Amino acid sequence: MMMAKRRVLVLLAPLMQCLISPTTDAFSFSTGIQSRPRFTVTPPKPQAHNTCDGLQSMLNRHPSDEGLDTHNVITIFVNGVIRPASFASILALAALSTQPAFAEDGSALSPTTPAAESTSKRTAYDDTWNLIKKYALDQSYNNQNWDEAYKKYLNGIDLSSTTDEELIMKATKNLVGSLGDKYTRILDKSAYAMIQKYDLIGVGATLMPNPTTKEIIIGSPPVPKSAGYEAGLKMGDAVIAVNGVKTAGRTAFDIIDQITEDPNSSVVTFTVRDKESNEMRDVVLKRAFMEAKDPVIYRVSETRSDGTKVGYVRIFEFNSLVKPRLEAALRDLESQDVDAYVIDVRGNPGGAFQSAVEIAGLFMSDTLATDVVDGNGVDLKFRTSKDRVVVDEKDPIVVWVDGRSASASEVLAGALRDNCRAVVMGDTSFGKGLVQAVYGLENGYGLVLTVAKYLTPNGTDINKVGIVPDISKEEGLPTALGFLPVVGSDTSRVDFKDVLKRMGPGMCSPAA
């Protein structure tokens, strides 16, 4: 029963501001740590809010371990399936997911801790031990016997009788700390609650594929007081169609793309089959979003003597608004005949994984964006959507990065560069090539766990290395600091003719 409450949110550390950002202490949930995961939704207008302020500090720490509260959250939305073979299907649903773990038959998995036979009582300690055993990228558990670690860090506590939550969580944190992974950590109740800010659908319900039937189902109990909760949706209900479009044979990316196609839509309709009665019904759900800061600013920065019109776009983080906001910005710039672009992700610690992949799809169609590999060697390749390109494929693109560009920012930069769609300029990026998942524990706490690593399309592992720019900041970036208005975004030093040559077949070979 307890396990049915588990919620899983997969964050791609390197891509999400919080989730993917380079912080080690906080679990930076958004990608640019100053904002949250992407997807802009106009319905309930999001209020300006510095997402970085709590999420950042609570989720991640800067790679330098100096306490930089940048969000490294990479919402990669692991679908909660804890079986190695299910890794692909887990990552497939890239939509802020808080879902339970499912067994082969689709039922909620029950942890198999060393104490399972002696007590049926499930605790946060048991849940944490079990999740780490099944999902950890490091399957050596920092070179320790995980069964022995269960007893060692429990340190004599009788889980069948104690009600001291503080004592249990202290033991749980010690267990997690034994992994020696600065990104794997326990989130307190308030920090875990903040993760809901990454709900891309806005109805408080998580969608995921049933591992047995492959149908899209409600993956976990809807968030209390949300539209999904008020409509009576239950974990395990099958979602047969979304806004009249059948879900069968579609990926999570397809569904998320469909739902977010109209950022101004205030409702979404699910055609649901009740898991108990098998009755079908249409449920109209009002979308609502927690405050998220608009992560995109843009302008036509200059018109050169040769007629080149340059568009400057800065992405502060990969939050729930980023994809719709960026698409709108690019369409506006295209309507103004912009034919050269600077995409600025300096200082952007990351955010939602799928956002980075979807954004890459605004520049290139049906192309490999990144490779994700779990601790069991299961490899999942993420490709951009088909036919959603906004920017003319002939337009030169430069991506500005620095030492604080991490996670989702690196995913985007790597995807565009390795496919000869852009040239990277600036300083070497942070180098966070890990994927974290966020699991809800039975007592309201959360577990942030490193579950995978990602590679750029060319197979490069950038973890602890970063993306080395093609052109140094001295050669093309403005001399003023990036945060200074206008002068910090001066694009006049960028040589777009050179950029076109570097993107061409003579100097660049696209990823296979």
C-alpha positions in Angstrom: 0.0 0.0 0.0 2.7 2.4 1.0 4.6 1.8 -2.2 1.6 2.9 -4.2 2.2 6.4 -2.9 5.7 6.6 -4.3 6.2 9.4 -6.8 9.0 9.6 -9.2 10.4 12.6 -10.9 13.3 12.0 -13.1 15.6 14.9 -13.4 18.3 15.1 -15.8 21.0 16.8 -13.8 22.9 18.2 -16.7 19.8 19.6 -18.4 17.6 20.9 -15.7 18.3 24.0 -14.1 17.6 22.6 -10.8 17.6 19.2 -11.8 20.4 19.3 -14.2 22.3 22.2 -12.8 25.7 21.9 -11.3 24.8 22.3 -7.8 25.6 19.6 -5.5 23.7 20.5 -2.4 20.4 21.6 -3.5 18.7 19.6 -6.0 18.3 22.5 -8.2 15.1 21.6 -9.8 15.0 23.8 -12.8 17.4 24.0 -15.4 18.6 27.4 -15.2 18.3 27.6 -11.6 16.9 30.9 -11.9 13.8 29.6 -13.3 12.0 26.5 -13.5 11.5 23.8 -15.9 10.0 24.8 -19.1 6.7 25.2 -20.6 4.9 28.5 -20.6 1.3 28.4 -20.0 -0.8 31.5 -20.1 -3.9 30.2 -18.5 -3.4 31.1 -14.9 -0.7 33.6 -15.6 2.5 32.6 -13.9 3.8 35.3 -11.5 7.3 36.5 -11.7 9.1 34.4 -9.2 12.7 33.6 -8.6 12.6 29.9 -8.7 16.1 29.8 -7.9 15.6 30.9 -4.4 14.3 27.8 -2.7 14.6 25.2 -5.3 18.1 26.0 -6.1 19.5 25.9 -2.7 17.4 23.0 -1.8 18.2 20.9 -4.8 21.8 21.4 -5.8 25.1 22.9 -5.1 27.5 24.4 -7.5 30.1 22.0 -8.8 32.7 23.9 -7.0 30.9 23.0 -3.8 30.9 26.6 -2.7 27.3 26.5 -2.0 26.1 28.2 -5.3 22.4 27.6 -5.3 21.9 27.0 -8.9 19.1 24.6 -10.0 20.3 21.4 -11.5 17.0 19.7 -11.7 16.6 17.8 -14.8 13.1 16.7 -15.0 13.6 13.8 -17.2 10.6 12.1 -15.8 11.5 8.6 -15.3 8.3 6.7 -15.4 8.9 5.1 -12.1 9.5 1.6 -13.4 12.3 0.2 -11.3 13.2 -2.7 -13.5 16.4 -2.3 -15.6 14.6 -3.4 -18.7 12.0 -0.7 -18.1 14.5 2.1 -18.2 13.6 3.2 -21.7 9.9 3.3 -20.9 10.6 5.2 -17.7 12.6 7.9 -19.4 10.2 8.0 -22.2 7.6 10.0 -20.3 9.4 13.2 -20.0 6.8 15.1 -18.1 7.3 16.1 -14.6 6.5 12.8 -13.1 5.6 11.8 -9.6 4.9 8.2 -10.1 5.0 4.9 -8.3 7.2 1.9 -9.2 5.4 -0.8 -11.1 6.1 -4.5 -11.3 5.9 -6.7 -14.4 2.1 -7.1 -14.0 1.6 -3.4 -13.6 0.9 -3.5 -9.9 2.8 -1.3 -7.4 6.1 -2.9 -6.5 6.7 -3.9 -2.9 10.3 -3.3 -1.6 12.3 -6.4 -0.9 14.5 -5.1 1.9 16.4 -7.5 4.2 13.8 -6.8 6.8 10.9 -7.5 4.5 10.2 -10.9 6.0 10.3 -9.7 9.6 7.8 -6.8 9.2 5.2 -5.7 6.7 5.6 -2.1 7.9 7.0 0.1 5.1 9.1 3.1 6.1 11.0 5.8 4.3 14.2 3.9 5.2 12.9 0.7 3.4 11.7 2.7 0.4 15.1 4.5 0.1 17.1 1.3 0.4 15.0 -0.4 -2.2 15.0 2.4 -4.7 18.7 2.8 -4.6 19.2 -0.9 -5.0 17.1 -0.9 -8.2 17.8 2.4 -9.8 21.3 3.7 -8.7 23.7 4.4 -11.6 26.5 3.1 -9.4 25.4 -0.6 -9.0 28.4 -1.2 -6.7 26.8 1.2 -4.2 30.2 2.9 -3.6 31.9 -0.5 -3.3 29.7 -1.8 -0.5 27.4 -4.8 0.1 24.0 -3.2 0.0 22.3 -5.8 2.1 24.9 -5.3 4.8 24.5 -1.5 4.5 20.8 -1.8 5.3 21.6 -3.2 8.8 24.7 -1.1 9.3 23.0 2.3 8.9 19.8 1.2 10.6 22.1 0.9 13.6 19.7 -1.2 15.7 16.5 0.8 15.1 13.4 -1.4 15.2 11.4 -0.2 12.2 8.5 -2.4 13.2 7.8 -0.4 16.3 9.5 3.0 16.3 7.4 6.0 15.4 10.3 8.5 15.7 10.4 10.0 12.2 13.5 12.1 13.0 15.4 9.0 14.1 14.3 7.1 10.9 15.3 10.0 8.6 18.6 10.4 10.3 19.4 6.8 9.5 18.0 7.2 6.0 20.3 10.2 5.4 23.3 8.2 6.6 22.4 5.3 4.3 22.2 7.7 1.3 25.4 9.5 2.3 27.2 6.2 2.2 27.0 6.3 -1.6 29.4 9.1 -1.7 27.4 10.9 -4.4 27.0 14.6 -3.9 23.9 14.7 -6.1 22.1 11.9 -4.3 20.3 13.2 -1.3 17.1 13.4 0.8 14.7 16.2 0.3 12.6 17.4 3.3 8.9 17.7 2.9 8.9 21.3 1.9 11.6 20.8 -0.7 9.9 17.8 -2.2 6.6 19.7 -2.4 8.3 22.4 -4.5 8.9 19.9 -7.2 5.2 20.2 -8.2 6.3 23.5 -9.9 7.5 21.3 -12.7 4.1 19.9 -13.6 4.0 20.4 -17.4 0.4 19.4 -17.8 -1.0 21.4 -14.9 -3.7 19.1 -13.7 -1.8 17.4 -10.8 -1.8 13.9 -12.5 1.2 12.0 -13.8 1.0 10.0 -17.0 3.1 7.0 -17.6 3.0 3.8 -19.7 1.8 0.6 -18.0 4.8 -1.7 -18.3 2.6 -4.7 -19.2 -0.2 -3.3 -21.4 1.8 -0.2 -22.6 -1.3 1.9 -22.2 -0.9 5.4 -20.8 -2.2 5.4 -17.2 -2.4 7.7 -14.3 0.9 6.8 -12.7 0.3 8.0 -9.1 -2.4 9.4 -6.9 -3.3 12.9 -8.2 -2.0 15.8 -6.1 -4.5 16.8 -3.4 -6.8 19.7 -4.4 -5.6 19.5 -8.1 -7.9 19.3 -11.0 -7.1 15.6 -11.4 -7.9 14.9 -7.8 -11.2 16.8 -7.8 -12.2 15.0 -11.0 -11.8 11.6 -9.2 -8.9 10.3 -11.3 -7.2 7.3 -9.6 -3.8 5.8 -10.0 -4.1 3.0 -12.6 -6.9 4.6 -14.6 -6.1 4.3 -18.3 -6.0 7.5 -20.4 -7.3 6.4 -23.7 -7.2 9.8 -25.4 -6.1 13.4 -24.8 -8.1 16.1 -26.4 -9.7 13.5 -28.6 -6.4 12.1 -29.9 -5.8 8.5 -29.0 -2.7 7.8 -26.8 -2.1 4.3 -28.2 1.3 3.9 -29.8 2.4 7.4 -28.8 5.4 8.4 -26.7 5.3 10.7 -23.7 7.0 13.3 -25.8 4.2 13.1 -28.3 1.6 13.6 -25.6 3.4 16.4 -23.9 4.0 18.2 -27.2 0.3 17.9 -28.0 -0.9 19.2 -24.6 1.6 22.2 -24.7 0.9 23.0 -28.4 -1.5 25.7 -27.3 0.1 27.5 -24.4 -3.0 29.5 -23.9 -5.3 26.6 -23.4 -6.8 26.6 -19.9 -8.2 23.1 -20.0 -7.3 19.6 -21.2 -9.7 16.7 -21.8 -8.8 13.1 -20.8 -10.8 10.2 -22.1 -10.4 7.8 -19.1 -11.2 4.2 -18.5 -11.8 3.5 -14.9 -9.4 0.8 -13.6 -12.1 -0.8 -11.5 -15.4 -0.5 -13.5 -13.8 -0.2 -17.0 -16.3 2.5 -17.6 -15.2 5.2 -20.1 -15.7 8.9 -19.5 -14.4 12.3 -20.7 -12.9 14.4 -18.0 -12.4 18.1 -18.7 -9.6 19.4 -16.4 -8.7 23.0 -15.7 -4.9 23.6 -16.0 -3.2 25.5 -13.2 0.4 26.2 -12.7 2.5 27.3 -9.8 4.4 30.5 -10.3 7.3 30.3 -12.7 9.4 33.0 -14.0 9.4 33.7 -17.7 12.8 32.1 -18.6 13.3 33.8 -22.0 14.2 37.3 -23.1 14.9 38.2 -26.7 15.4 41.1 -29.1 16.8 41.9 -32.6 20.2 42.9 -31.5 21.5 44.4 -34.7 21.2 44.7 -38.4 24.6 44.5 -40.1 25.8 46.4 -43.2 25.6 43.1 -45.2 21.9 42.8 -44.3 22.4 40.2 -41.7 19.8 40.6 -39.0 20.8 39.1 -35.7 18.4 37.8 -33.0 19.6 37.5 -29.4 17.8 35.0 -27.2 18.7 34.4 -23.5 17.4 31.3 -21.7 17.7 31.6 -17.9 16.5 28.2 -17.0 14.6 25.2 -18.4 11.4 25.4 -16.5 7.8 24.7 -17.4 7.5 27.8 -19.5 10.7 27.6 -21.5 9.5 25.6 -24.6 6.4 27.7 -25.3 8.1 31.0 -24.5 11.1 30.2 -26.7 9.0 29.0 -29.6 7.0 32.2 -29.4 10.2 34.3 -29.3 11.7 32.5 -32.3 8.6 32.9 -34.3 8.5 36.6 -33.6 12.1 37.0 -34.6 11.5 35.0 -37.8 8.6 37.3 -38.6 11.1 40.2 -38.3 13.4 38.5 -40.9 16.1 37.5 -38.4 18.6 35.2 -40.2 21.3 34.7 -37.6 21.0 33.7 -33.9 22.8 33.9 -30.6 21.3 31.5 -28.0 22.7 32.6 -24.6 22.7 30.0 -21.8 25.4 31.5 -19.7 24.7 31.1 -16.1 21.9 28.6 -16.9 22.2 25.6 -14.5 19.7 23.5 -16.3 16.2 22.2 -15.7 13.8 19.8 -17.3 15.5 17.2 -19.5 12.7 16.9 -22.0 12.6 20.7 -22.4 16.2 20.7 -23.7 15.3 17.9 -26.2 12.1 19.7 -27.3 13.9 23.0 -27.7 16.5 21.3 -29.9 13.5 20.3 -32.1 12.9 24.0 -32.9 16.2 24.0 -34.8 16.4 20.5 -36.2 13.8 17.7 -37.1 13.9 14.1 -36.0 17.5 14.2 -35.0 19.4 12.5 -32.2 19.6 15.0 -29.3 21.2 12.9 -26.5 21.9 9.3 -25.3 20.9 8.3 -21.8 22.5 5.2 -20.2 21.5 3.7 -16.8 23.5 1.6 -14.3 22.6 -1.6 -16.1 23.8 -0.4 -19.4 20.3 0.2 -20.9 20.7 2.8 -23.6 17.9 5.2 -24.6 18.3 7.6 -27.5 16.3 10.8 -27.4 15.4 12.3 -30.8 13.8 15.7 -31.5 10.3 15.9 -32.8 9.5 15.7 -36.5 8.5 18.8 -38.4 8.4 21.3 -35.6 11.4 23.4 -36.8 10.9 27.1 -36.4 14.3 28.5 -37.4 15.4 28.2 -41.0 18.0 25.5 -41.3 20.3 27.8 -43.3 20.5 30.3 -40.5 23.8 30.3 -38.5 23.5 29.8 -34.8 25.9 30.4 -31.9 25.4 29.1 -28.4 27.0 31.1 -25.6 28.1 29.1 -22.6 30.2 29.6 -19.5 31.3 27.6 -16.4 27.8 27.8 -14.9 26.0 26.4 -18.0 25.0 23.0 -16.9 22.7 20.1 -17.3 19.9 20.9 -19.8 22.0 23.8 -21.1 24.7 21.3 -21.9 22.3 18.9 -23.5 21.0 21.6 -25.8 24.5 22.9 -26.7 25.8 19.4 -27.3 22.8 18.4 -29.4 23.1 21.5 -31.7 26.8 21.3 -32.0 27.2 17.6 -32.6 24.6 17.8 -35.4 26.4 20.8 -37.0 23.4 23.1 -36.3 25.4 25.5 -34.1 28.8 26.6 -32.9 29.5 26.9 -29.2 31.3 30.0 -28.0 32.5 31.1 -24.6 34.0 29.2 -21.7 34.0 25.5 -21.0 30.6 24.6 -19.5 30.1 23.1 -16.1 30.2 19.4 -17.0 27.2 17.8 -15.4 26.4 14.7 -17.4 24.3 12.9 -14.8 20.6 12.2 -14.6 18.8 12.4 -11.3 15.4 11.0 -10.4 13.2 12.3 -7.6 11.2 9.7 -5.7 8.5 10.5 -3.2 8.8 8.5 0.0 5.9 7.2 2.1 6.3 10.0 4.7 6.3 13.0 2.4 10.1 13.3 2.1 11.8 12.8 -1.3 14.8 10.9 -2.6 17.0 12.5 -5.3 19.0 9.7 -6.8 21.6 9.6 -9.7 20.1 7.0 -12.0 21.9 7.5 -15.3 24.4 9.5 -17.3 23.9 11.1 -20.7 26.2 11.5 -23.7 26.1 14.0 -26.5 25.0 12.8 -30.0 28.7 12.0 -30.9 29.0 9.8 -27.8 30.9 12.3 -25.7 30.7 12.0 -21.9 30.9 15.5 -20.6 30.5 14.8 -16.9 33.2 16.6 -14.9 34.7 17.7 -18.3 32.1 20.1 -19.8 31.6 21.2 -23.3 34.7 22.8 -24.7 33.7 25.8 -26.9 34.7 26.0 -30.6 35.4 29.7 -30.2 36.7 31.3 -27.0 34.9 34.2 -25.3 37.8 36.5 -26.1 37.1 36.0 -29.8 33.4 36.6 -29.9 31.6 37.4 -26.7 30.9 40.9 -25.4 33.5 42.4 -23.2 30.8 43.4 -20.7 29.5 40.9 -18.1 26.5 38.8 -19.3 24.0 40.1 -16.7 24.4 43.7 -17.8 21.4 44.8 -19.9 22.1 45.3 -23.6 25.9 45.7 -23.4 26.1 42.2 -21.8 24.3 40.8 -24.8 26.2 42.7 -27.5 26.5 40.3 -30.5 28.6 42.6 -32.7 31.8 40.6 -32.2 30.3 37.3 -33.5 31.6 36.5 -37.0 28.6 34.7 -38.6 30.4 34.0 -41.8 33.0 32.0 -39.8 30.2 30.3 -38.0 28.6 29.2 -41.2 31.9 27.7 -42.4 32.3 25.8 -39.1 28.8 24.4 -39.4 29.5 23.3 -43.0 30.5 19.9 -44.3 34.2 20.9 -44.6 34.6 21.5 -40.9 31.7 19.6 -39.2 30.5 16.0 -39.5 26.9 15.5 -38.1 26.4 12.7 -35.5 25.4 9.5 -37.1 
